[in-house]
Amino acid sequence: MALAHSESSDGTRYRDLNGNGVMDPYEDPRLSSDDRADDLLGRLSLEEKAGLVFQTVIHVGAPGDHDDPGHVGTGTARELVLGKRMNHFNVTRLPSARQTALWVNALQELAEGTPHGIPVTLASDPRHGFSHNEGMVQPAGHLSQWPETLGLAAIGEVDLFERFADVARREYRALGITSAIHPQIDLATDPRWARQLQTFGQDPAQVSAFVAAYLRGFQGQDLSTGVACIAKHFPGGGAQKDGEDPHFPYGREQVYPGGRFDEHLAPFRAAIFAGVAAVMPYYGMPVGLTVDGELIDEVGFAFNRAIITDLLRSRLHFDGVVVSDWAIISDIEVAGKPWPAKAWGVEHLSIPERVTLALQSGVDQIGGETLTEVVVDLVQNGTIEEEHLNQSVRRILLVKFRLGLFDNPYVEPDTADAAVGTVEYRQEGHNAQARSITILKNEGILPLPEGTRLYCEGMNVDDVRQYGVEVVDKPEDADVAVVRLAAPYEPRDMYFLEAATHQGSLDFDPEVIAHLADLASRTAVIADIHLERAAILTPIAPSTSALVGNYGASDRALLDALFGRIQAQGTLPMELPSSMTEVLASYPDVPSDTGNPLFPVGHSVPYATVMRT
């Protein structure tokens, strides 16, 4: 059973988390978060402190089944919470809202069995869109579904960012999720980079305005009803050498040949000013980077004292939690695929040495690891001073207190289903999907008139018919062919997460180009490109009567935009190059740096003023 509230001698209701029959200061809801954190810090054992400085993935299984390791392989809930004294976890796959809430409550009840009853903080990667990459982003499922944040940037309304974040906050809270492993405020400057879809675009000023609104919506005024956000990936992950991603060994180098490092910092300055709870350094290691005349060590940002302590803490005055990205210490294997530790530049160090360097460089909490015993040993043998550890633990506890978890970590299973994915929220998400559609080319064919016969590829034909449109089986019988295409990429599948991390060339396969040309010889073609990153549209544009881009949109949302039932209002939040030759000649840290782009940033064209019949 969940812990019942007790009543102090003066009538104050509190939770007796350590079971001593006394309302200790950390249990007193009347005291400030600072006072409560200070009191609890002095009571913790070294093992409890070590548990607080790690966060990892946890399996969401049957409520109350604390001995099922599930598919993630990091350990059972009982092992992690009671054995390792951990109480920060991120969740991936979720059942229904009600089942999730029941599982959360059972986990919080388990945490009450620890010496000081420290409640669990549950975190999530973005999960309100269409993308799915297990270690980076989850699909919406039973939550409301919106375009990815790059699509919100295409709409370009600051208020919409705040409204989306407020809806997401309410849904997270209903599920017991109180930490967001986002916003991702990297600048989308290299067209090839795989992580652009969850960014806010390429413009530093716009991204800064968007992130301030996003944090207002998610965190609220004081976190008491909010969700603590982790801004990532400091100091800006968009400037990747050759556009490759540092989740993998070949993408470990981050470069600034255009000298735009300060521009990539700008959104983080805005996030810090807005009070973001935490910041996550990226995996990448800077190559040839000089900051204020100092050459920065070529080691991963989580191991880089000049970046975390000197820049983030001292110069930018960030006093919140620094959470490392996942799996920077240990080599692991997931689903039969290797995933080397992202210990770029310090691969030669042992595991204890890597942990030491990360903590001494300024990391407070290490993600994706459970090495609590290593930290205990490092403190006991004098390698890490306990006072240094205390500073990190206090920052982490402060966020828990500000979230109100010590006073009530439980959620309401009976109302969870009604609070998540409401009709209102789903309609708002749908409207945003349609509005974010970007019309790149329109030869007078859009908006489509009612009664248009469609031939469809890449769409669910049953959904299209339910929309009220006649669907034909042959292109030559259609008024228009609507073809939905993914942005091109080079298939890779050596490492964990690599298959779903789309990288490499932006060129379409010749077969796709030829197929569109053949379709165009038989009927008018509208091509819709899923712009998870840029694409070279030069060879396919001539075959289309209209060309549009989406950033996560259902078939119905696309049709609403094509028929003009909901106005497509998106403008390109990044440029679309004309060729890979131009991409290869560009600088990865400089926005809009390809020569003669096919469609520049900000591009869109309107609907035809006279509807075609």
VENLINMO-V541761 format. One record per residue. RES is the residue in three letters. PHI is phi in radians with two decimals (999 if undefined). BURIAL is I if it has 16 or more other ideal C-beta (glycine too) atoms within 10 Angstrom, else O. Layout:
((RES;PHI;BURIAL) (RES;PHI;BURIAL))
//
This chain:
((MET;999;O) (ALA;-1.12;O) (LEU;-1.13;I) (ALA;-1.37;O) (HIS;-1.27;O) (SER;-1.79;I) (GLU;-2.28;O) (SER;-1.32;O) (SER;-1.08;O) (ASP;-1.70;O) (GLY;1.57;O) (THR;-1.37;O) (ARG;-1.44;O) (TYR;-2.65;I) (ARG;-1.79;I) (ASP;-1.42;I) (LEU;-1.20;I) (ASN;-1.75;I) (GLY;1.17;O) (ASN;-1.70;O) (GLY;1.34;O) (VAL;-2.21;O) (MET;-1.43;I) (ASP;-1.27;I) (PRO;-0.95;O) (TYR;-1.23;I) (GLU;-1.65;I) (ASP;-1.49;I) (PRO;-1.19;I) (ARG;-1.42;O) (LEU;-1.41;O) (SER;-1.24;O) (SER;-1.03;I) (ASP;-1.08;O) (ASP;-1.13;O) (ARG;-1.19;I) (ALA;-1.12;I) (ASP;-1.07;I) (ASP;-1.15;I) (LEU;-1.15;I) (LEU;-0.97;I) (GLY;-1.22;O) (ARG;-1.71;O) (LEU;-1.33;I) (SER;-1.35;O) (LEU;-1.07;O) (GLU;-1.13;O) (GLU;-1.17;I) (LYS;-1.11;I) (ALA;-1.09;I) (GLY;-1.12;I) (LEU;-1.28;I) (VAL;-1.66;I) (PHE;-2.29;I) (GLN;-2.45;I) (THR;-2.59;I) (VAL;-1.28;I) (ILE;-2.25;I) (HIS;-1.38;I) (VAL;-1.69;I) (GLY;-2.02;I) (ALA;-1.19;O) (PRO;-0.98;I) (GLY;1.56;O) (ASP;-1.50;O) (HIS;-1.64;I) (ASP;-2.08;O) (ASP;-1.76;O) (PRO;-1.24;O) (GLY;1.14;I) (HIS;-1.54;O) (VAL;-1.53;I) (GLY;1.28;O) (THR;-1.67;I) (GLY;2.14;I) (THR;-1.39;I) (ALA;-1.04;I) (ARG;-1.11;O) (GLU;-1.12;O) (LEU;-1.28;I) (VAL;-1.40;I) (LEU;-1.48;O) (GLY;-1.41;O) (LYS;-1.65;I) (ARG;1.06;I) (MET;-1.53;I) (ASN;-2.59;I) (HIS;-2.26;I) (PHE;-2.47;I) (ASN;-1.93;I) (VAL;-1.95;I) (THR;-2.01;I) (ARG;-1.27;O) (LEU;-2.16;I) (PRO;-1.36;I) (SER;-1.08;O) (ALA;-1.04;I) (ARG;-1.12;I) (GLN;-1.13;I) (THR;-1.09;I) (ALA;-1.10;I) (LEU;-1.10;I) (TRP;-1.12;I) (VAL;-1.04;I) (ASN;-1.10;I) (ALA;-1.14;I) (LEU;-1.17;I) (GLN;-1.10;I) (GLU;-1.13;I) (LEU;-1.05;I) (ALA;-1.13;I) (GLU;-1.17;I) (GLY;-1.45;O) (THR;-1.48;I) (PRO;-0.94;O) (HIS;-2.07;I) (GLY;1.03;I) (ILE;-1.15;I) (PRO;-1.24;I) (VAL;-1.54;I) (THR;-1.77;I) (LEU;-1.86;I) (ALA;-2.11;I) (SER;-2.51;I) (ASP;-1.20;I) (PRO;-0.92;I) (ARG;-2.60;I) (HIS;-2.08;I) (GLY;-2.07;I) (PHE;-1.94;I) (SER;-1.31;I) (HIS;-2.52;O) (ASN;-2.49;I) (GLU;-0.76;I) (GLY;-1.69;I) (MET;-2.32;I) (VAL;-2.76;I) (GLN;-2.02;I) (PRO;-1.28;I) (ALA;-1.15;I) (GLY;1.07;I) (HIS;-1.50;I) (LEU;-1.44;I) (SER;-1.14;I) (GLN;-1.97;I) (TRP;-2.14;I) (PRO;-1.12;I) (GLU;-1.07;I) (THR;-1.09;I) (LEU;-1.10;I) (GLY;-1.23;I) (LEU;-1.09;I) (ALA;-1.12;I) (ALA;-1.12;I) (ILE;-1.20;I) (GLY;1.45;I) (GLU;-1.79;O) (VAL;-1.02;O) (ASP;-1.08;O) (LEU;-1.20;I) (PHE;-1.04;I) (GLU;-1.16;I) (ARG;-1.13;I) (PHE;-0.99;I) (ALA;-1.10;I) (ASP;-1.17;I) (VAL;-1.10;I) (ALA;-1.07;I) (ARG;-1.03;I) (ARG;-1.08;I) (GLU;-1.23;I) (TYR;-1.02;I) (ARG;-1.06;I) (ALA;-1.08;I) (LEU;-1.57;I) (GLY;1.53;I) (ILE;-1.58;I) (THR;-2.11;I) (SER;-2.42;I) (ALA;-1.95;I) (ILE;-1.50;I) (HIS;-3.04;I) (PRO;-1.44;I) (GLN;-1.64;I) (ILE;-1.91;I) (ASP;-1.14;I) (LEU;-1.46;I) (ALA;-1.45;I) (THR;-1.70;I) (ASP;-1.74;I) (PRO;-1.05;I) (ARG;-1.53;I) (TRP;-1.07;I) (ALA;-1.34;I) (ARG;-1.79;I) (GLN;-1.27;I) (LEU;-1.16;I) (GLN;-1.68;I) (THR;-1.45;I) (PHE;-1.89;I) (GLY;1.89;I) (GLN;-1.94;I) (ASP;-1.57;I) (PRO;-1.02;I) (ALA;-1.18;O) (GLN;-1.13;I) (VAL;-1.06;I) (SER;-1.08;I) (ALA;-1.18;I) (PHE;-1.13;I) (VAL;-1.19;I) (ALA;-1.08;I) (ALA;-1.17;I) (TYR;-1.04;I) (LEU;-1.22;I) (ARG;-1.06;I) (GLY;-1.22;I) (PHE;-1.43;I) (GLN;-1.57;I) (GLY;1.21;O) (GLN;-1.38;O) (ASP;-2.50;O) (LEU;1.29;I) (SER;-1.07;O) (THR;-2.12;O) (GLY;-1.76;I) (VAL;-2.14;I) (ALA;-1.29;I) (CYS;-1.64;I) (ILE;-2.01;I) (ALA;-1.33;I) (LYS;-2.47;I) (HIS;-2.07;I) (PHE;-1.09;I) (PRO;-1.64;I) (GLY;2.04;I) (GLY;-1.68;I) (GLY;-1.34;I) (ALA;-1.60;I) (GLN;-1.59;I) (LYS;-1.02;I) (ASP;1.05;I) (GLY;1.26;I) (GLU;-1.45;I) (ASP;-1.75;I) (PRO;-1.37;I) (HIS;-1.11;I) (PHE;-2.22;I) (PRO;-0.98;O) (TYR;-1.26;O) (GLY;-1.97;I) (ARG;-1.33;I) (GLU;-1.60;I) (GLN;-1.99;I) (VAL;-2.33;I) (TYR;-2.35;I) (PRO;-1.14;O) (GLY;-1.58;I) (GLY;1.20;O) (ARG;-1.80;I) (PHE;-0.96;I) (ASP;-1.09;O) (GLU;-1.11;I) (HIS;-1.20;I) (LEU;-1.32;I) (ALA;-0.94;I) (PRO;-1.09;I) (PHE;-1.28;I) (ARG;-1.03;I) (ALA;-1.15;I) (ALA;-1.14;I) (ILE;-1.14;I) (PHE;-1.09;O) (ALA;-1.43;I) (GLY;1.53;O) (VAL;-0.99;I) (ALA;-1.27;I) (ALA;-2.62;I) (VAL;-2.32;I) (MET;-2.02;I) (PRO;-1.25;I) (TYR;-1.48;I) (TYR;-1.22;I) (GLY;-1.00;I) (MET;-1.96;I) (PRO;-1.26;I) (VAL;-2.08;O) (GLY;1.26;O) (LEU;-1.56;I) (THR;-2.05;O) (VAL;-2.15;I) (ASP;0.91;O) (GLY;1.41;O) (GLU;-1.83;O) (LEU;-1.32;O) (ILE;-1.44;I) (ASP;-0.98;I) (GLU;-1.51;I) (VAL;-2.33;I) (GLY;-0.88;I) (PHE;-1.05;I) (ALA;-1.27;I) (PHE;-1.91;I) (ASN;-1.98;I) (ARG;-1.08;I) (ALA;-1.10;I) (ILE;-1.47;I) (ILE;-1.45;I) (THR;-1.37;I) (ASP;-1.29;I) (LEU;-1.47;I) (LEU;-1.15;I) (ARG;-1.37;I) (SER;-1.35;O) (ARG;-1.54;O) (LEU;-1.69;I) (HIS;1.06;O) (PHE;-1.48;I) (ASP;-2.05;O) (GLY;-1.54;I) (VAL;-1.53;I) (VAL;-1.84;I) (VAL;-1.92;I) (SER;-1.26;I) (ASP;-1.19;I) (TRP;-1.33;I) (ALA;1.09;I) (ILE;-1.65;I) (ILE;-1.87;I) (SER;-1.94;I) (ASP;-1.27;O) (ILE;-2.36;I) (GLU;-2.24;O) (VAL;-2.27;I) (ALA;0.93;O) (GLY;1.37;O) (LYS;-1.98;O) (PRO;-1.27;O) (TRP;-2.52;I) (PRO;-1.07;I) (ALA;-0.99;I) (LYS;-1.48;I) (ALA;-1.65;I) (TRP;-1.16;I) (GLY;1.54;I) (VAL;-2.25;I) (GLU;-1.03;O) (HIS;-1.32;O) (LEU;-1.36;I) (SER;-1.30;O) (ILE;-1.05;O) (PRO;-1.05;I) (GLU;-1.20;O) (ARG;-1.15;I) (VAL;-1.05;I) (THR;-1.04;I) (LEU;-1.12;I) (ALA;-1.08;I) (LEU;-1.18;I) (GLN;-1.30;I) (SER;-1.39;I) (GLY;2.20;I) (VAL;-1.23;I) (ASP;-1.61;I) (GLN;-2.39;I) (ILE;-1.75;I) (GLY;-1.53;I) (GLY;1.28;I) (GLU;-2.33;I) (THR;-2.33;I) (LEU;-1.52;I) (THR;-1.09;I) (GLU;-1.16;O) (VAL;-1.16;I) (VAL;-1.13;I) (VAL;-1.02;I) (ASP;-1.10;O) (LEU;-1.14;I) (VAL;-1.28;I) (GLN;-1.16;O) (ASN;-1.60;O) (GLY;1.50;O) (THR;-1.18;O) (ILE;-2.02;I) (GLU;-1.30;O) (GLU;-1.09;O) (GLU;-1.11;O) (HIS;-1.12;O) (LEU;-1.08;I) (ASN;-1.03;O) (GLN;-1.08;O) (SER;-1.17;I) (VAL;-1.06;I) (ARG;-1.11;I) (ARG;-1.04;I) (ILE;-1.18;I) (LEU;-1.11;I) (LEU;-0.97;I) (VAL;-1.14;I) (LYS;-1.03;I) (PHE;-1.13;I) (ARG;-1.14;I) (LEU;-1.33;I) (GLY;1.41;I) (LEU;-1.18;I) (PHE;-1.21;I) (ASP;-1.63;I) (ASN;-2.88;O) (PRO;-1.60;I) (TYR;-1.57;O) (VAL;-2.13;I) (GLU;-1.83;O) (PRO;-1.04;I) (ASP;-1.25;O) (THR;-1.97;O) (ALA;-1.09;I) (ASP;-1.07;I) (ALA;-1.31;O) (ALA;-1.57;I) (VAL;-1.98;I) (GLY;1.11;I) (THR;-1.16;O) (VAL;-1.01;O) (GLU;-1.09;O) (TYR;-1.13;I) (ARG;-1.13;I) (GLN;-1.17;O) (GLU;-1.07;I) (GLY;-1.10;I) (HIS;-1.08;I) (ASN;-1.04;I) (ALA;-1.15;I) (GLN;-1.00;I) (ALA;-1.17;I) (ARG;-1.13;I) (SER;-1.32;I) (ILE;-0.95;I) (THR;-1.89;I) (ILE;-1.45;I) (LEU;-1.57;I) (LYS;-2.62;I) (ASN;-2.63;I) (GLU;-1.58;O) (GLY;1.40;O) (ILE;-1.53;I) (LEU;-1.86;I) (PRO;-1.35;I) (LEU;-1.23;I) (PRO;-1.30;O) (GLU;-1.05;O) (GLY;1.61;O) (THR;-1.13;I) (ARG;-1.54;O) (LEU;-2.00;I) (TYR;-1.86;I) (CYS;-2.14;I) (GLU;-2.30;I) (GLY;1.33;O) (MET;-2.24;I) (ASN;-1.44;O) (VAL;-1.07;O) (ASP;-1.10;O) (ASP;-1.13;O) (VAL;-1.14;I) (ARG;-1.12;O) (GLN;-1.14;O) (TYR;-1.22;I) (GLY;1.77;O) (VAL;-1.89;I) (GLU;-1.35;O) (VAL;-1.95;I) (VAL;-1.92;O) (ASP;-1.57;O) (LYS;-2.14;O) (PRO;-0.99;I) (GLU;-1.20;O) (ASP;-1.61;O) (ALA;-1.76;I) (ASP;-1.32;I) (VAL;-2.55;I) (ALA;-1.77;I) (VAL;-1.88;I) (VAL;-2.09;I) (ARG;-1.73;I) (LEU;-2.21;I) (ALA;-1.42;O) (ALA;-1.08;I) (PRO;-1.23;I) (TYR;-2.80;I) (GLU;-1.70;O) (PRO;-1.07;O) (ARG;-2.45;O) (ASP;-2.72;O) (MET;-1.50;O) (TYR;-1.92;I) (PHE;-0.97;I) (LEU;1.36;I) (GLU;-1.21;I) (ALA;-1.10;O) (ALA;-1.66;I) (THR;-1.79;I) (HIS;-1.45;I) (GLN;-2.35;I) (GLY;1.50;I) (SER;-1.03;O) (LEU;-1.73;I) (ASP;-1.44;I) (PHE;-1.27;I) (ASP;-1.11;O) (PRO;-0.98;O) (GLU;-1.11;O) (VAL;-1.18;I) (ILE;-1.08;I) (ALA;-1.16;O) (HIS;-1.12;I) (LEU;-1.12;I) (ALA;-1.10;O) (ASP;-1.16;O) (LEU;-1.04;I) (ALA;-1.14;I) (SER;-1.33;O) (ARG;-2.01;O) (THR;-2.90;I) (ALA;-1.21;I) (VAL;-2.08;I) (ILE;-1.96;I) (ALA;-1.83;I) (ASP;-2.00;I) (ILE;-1.86;I) (HIS;-1.37;I) (LEU;-1.54;I) (GLU;-1.19;I) (ARG;-2.75;I) (ALA;-1.17;I) (ALA;-2.57;I) (ILE;-1.50;I) (LEU;-1.66;I) (THR;-0.93;I) (PRO;-1.39;I) (ILE;-1.79;I) (ALA;-0.99;I) (PRO;-1.09;O) (SER;-1.52;I) (THR;-1.94;I) (SER;-1.55;I) (ALA;-2.59;I) (LEU;-2.33;I) (VAL;-2.28;I) (GLY;-2.15;I) (ASN;-2.23;I) (TYR;-2.21;I) (GLY;1.95;I) (ALA;-2.69;I) (SER;-1.22;I) (ASP;-1.02;I) (ARG;-1.14;I) (ALA;-1.11;I) (LEU;-1.09;I) (LEU;-1.11;I) (ASP;-1.00;I) (ALA;-1.26;I) (LEU;-1.18;I) (PHE;-1.52;I) (GLY;1.34;I) (ARG;-1.21;O) (ILE;-2.16;I) (GLN;-1.17;O) (ALA;-1.25;I) (GLN;-2.14;I) (GLY;-1.18;I) (THR;-2.10;I) (LEU;-1.06;I) (PRO;-1.49;I) (MET;-2.67;I) (GLU;-1.42;I) (LEU;-1.95;I) (PRO;-1.15;I) (SER;-1.52;I) (SER;-2.81;I) (MET;-1.19;I) (THR;-1.04;O) (GLU;-1.18;I) (VAL;-1.12;I) (LEU;-1.12;O) (ALA;-1.55;O) (SER;-1.58;I) (TYR;-1.65;I) (PRO;-1.19;I) (ASP;-1.67;I) (VAL;-1.87;I) (PRO;-1.23;I) (SER;0.89;I) (ASP;-1.88;I) (THR;-1.50;I) (GLY;-1.26;O) (ASN;0.90;O) (PRO;-1.07;I) (LEU;-1.14;I) (PHE;-2.33;I) (PRO;-1.32;O) (VAL;-1.00;I) (GLY;1.52;O) (HIS;-1.29;I) (SER;-2.90;I) (VAL;-2.18;I) (PRO;-1.47;O) (TYR;-1.12;I) (ALA;-1.14;O) (THR;-1.30;O) (VAL;-2.05;O) (MET;-1.17;O) (ARG;-1.22;I) (THR;-2.09;O))
//
